[in-house]
Amino acid sequence: MDRRTFTTLFAGAWLVDPLAALAQQPGTVYRIGVLAPRSAPTAADQLELDELRSGLRDLGWVEGKNLKIEVRWAGEEPKRQRELAAELKALPVVLIVAVATTAIRAARDGAPGVPIVMINAGDPVGSGFVASLARPGGDLTGTSAAGEEVLSKQVELLASAVPRLKRVSVLMSSSNPAGGFFYDAMASRASTLGLRTERIDVAKEGDLDAAIARAKGGGLAVVDDPMFMKHRIRIVELARRLELPTIFGRREFVEAGGLMSYRSPSAWHWRSAAGFVDKILKGTKPAAIPVEQSTKFDLLVNLKTAKALGLTIPPSLLQRADEVIR
């Protein structure tokens, strides 16, 4: 084979499969992107990012040696998220780790053709990210947090904590493509428990107060969303003034004064993402890597909030709790 033929074949390999071409070059430093729907990182966000870094180190990927991580804190606005996804593609990065449903969609739309590792996808099949959990079939794979059983369990736990409960309002962002899946799962379980449900969609943060006020007289289930996370203290304080028992997906809401949270641990999603990154960097296509769901779920209960609401949490529920704030 002459030099011209070799050069042509190598260039063709790069165009067909950039990861495979890079893998043939010793000393390659892989550049990956992280797209997170936060305006600025909190201490909890940094801990989650550290889980990813730690997981990658355990698999032999070390920043400054064979890996560079480009983090973009994209905020809650979908347009800005898409712009930063396109920026990551232009660097270029060989894959993007995208956090939560809106950022995953932004990465898919803003960086077409770039492999995406999903963290905490709400409904990856219904949102059109993958064909199925077992066989994703495209450029996306990763972890999914909110299976139907998790959402159903949140309603069940709220009903167990508040025996007098007659109605559950479900607060969600209107920009989340998994909204219908979330609500249907919760409404189905609520119906079997004899509870009425109301879906409350919020388009912008200025609508939060009026939206939460609609739930007065019942219970409030808050679906995970970057906008809600940003305003968690405001949401918790308003719910407390309205004497609303609440359940959330993230523990940060309960630490801020919410009643309960139930979901798979965030640390699991971030550390699991390292395994997906490892497989893709070693040449496996996302289409062939099944989406994973956690088998562990944490229940957190705030007894201070329960007391303020005049609730007596059943001992059986407290025994099931992984953590109780007293």
Secondary structure, 3 states (H helix, E strand, C coil): CCHHHHHHHHHHHHHHCHHHHHHCCCCCCEEEEEEECCCCCCHHHHHHHHHHHHHHHHCCCCECCCEEEEEEECCCCHHHHHHHHHHHHHCCCCEEEEECHHHHHHHHHHCCCCCEEEEEECCCCCCCCCCCCCCCCCCEEEEECCCHHHHHHHHHHHHHHCCCCCEEEEEEECCCCCHHHHHHHHHHHHHHCCCEEEEEEECCHHHHHHHHHCCCCCEEEECCCHHHHHCHHHHHHHHHHCCCCEEECCHHHHHCCCCEEEECCHHHHHHHHHHHHHHHHCCCCHHHCCCEECCCCEEEEEHHHHHHCCCCCCHHHHHHCCEEEC
